[in-house]
């Protein structure tokens, strides 16, 4: 069998894999990057980028529909899904071309094909063996379903939802997490009747309870239906629709059922078990430096337990490349990774929830700043709030350990928020900074002013 040698062999060309490849090449390593599909992985082709393009189209539709409220004579004549998909695919295509150019410019050997991890230092692709001084496993994730729920026809996952050629009249979204509420938001903006079904007690259940309540209130205003704390029991489809059954005995008729119950690690069939990699529920187990149990073998991204976020995998890929190069980068704090759900309104957070903060720090102080006091938020006609969580009792010093925001475009505020958390800033540190007026970023500063005991645009 032909054998090729390199300093680093990476199995998977998604966010984690390609980031690792680019940084390793920058550090002078010879790199082989194996990808069976398209460079960029789920995020670029079936996740972050195409879904956010749909969400922007939805935002434009909402703005046109609501133009009369601000004196602009506008309306929505309809949604041209062919046009929406062309716009979405154009965005993806441009980024894909750019990424291909980057990999080529760094002299990374890109191998197209399904790779199998056959030994602690080797990956086989189509009868060729690629041997690395180090190997990184980065095979990403897939859209989960439920036992006995077959995907097909009118029962779809996010993969199929991205290529629909028409807007459904009625849709049930199974799962109230990030993917579920984002698609619910898109379809409502496009004119569909939407019902979200979530087995846990609240929408976006991994977020602070404050954020869930804010989002649920906004969804009620938007007339997006949701049923929380209720389990799905089955679905039957015909040529004309699908009937979704709940444990309460209720049946919901719809044109489509979107199964958005999360993503699973894409590890089956890649040889991990056979090669002796320690696994748990399909995930690859690593230490805090992302090393597996096999010498010289690392894992990054969605196959490692934790947040399944493209920027997490991206950061892990860079971390591993620098670790292999002997730069001894600091361990990534999972709580310090920003999280954004891009529905309308957006949900953005970093750090600990209130429950987690109490468990870790005992006494804490919380403060909630309503966006009603922020000029730009009123211009944008959005409602919502920013919640801050400080370690330590009121009147004592302590860093801000949790930031949770709900409102239009609050995802754009997460950059400053993650600096506050990751640099252990106190409210007084942020309060001393000048925030431009009028911006929503100003609301972030006002919240810290209030937490520092200097409230201005707040009542009570």
Secondary structure, 3 states (H helix, E strand, C coil): CCEEEEEEEEECCCHHHHHHHHHHHHCCCCEEEEECCCCCHHHHHHCHHHHHHHHHHHHHHHHHHCHHHHCCCCCCCCCCHHHHHHHHHHHHHHHHHHHHHHHHHCCCEEEECCEEEEECCEEEECCEEEEEEEEEECCCEEECCCCCCCCECCEECHHHHCCCCCCCCEEEEECCCHHHHHHHHHHHHCCCEEEEEECCCCCCCCCCHHHHHHHHHHHHHCCCEEEECCCEEEEEECCCCEEEEECCCCEEEECEEEECCCEEECCCCCCHHHHCCCEECCEECCCCCCECCCCCEEECHHHECCCCCHHHHHHHHHHHHHHHCCCCCCCCCHHHCCEEECCCCEEEEEECCHHHHHHHHCCEEEEEEEHHHCHHHHHCCCCCEEEEEEECCCCCCCEEEEEEEEECCHHHHHHHHHHHHHCCCEHHHHHCCCCCCCCCHHHHHHHHHHHCCCCCCCCC
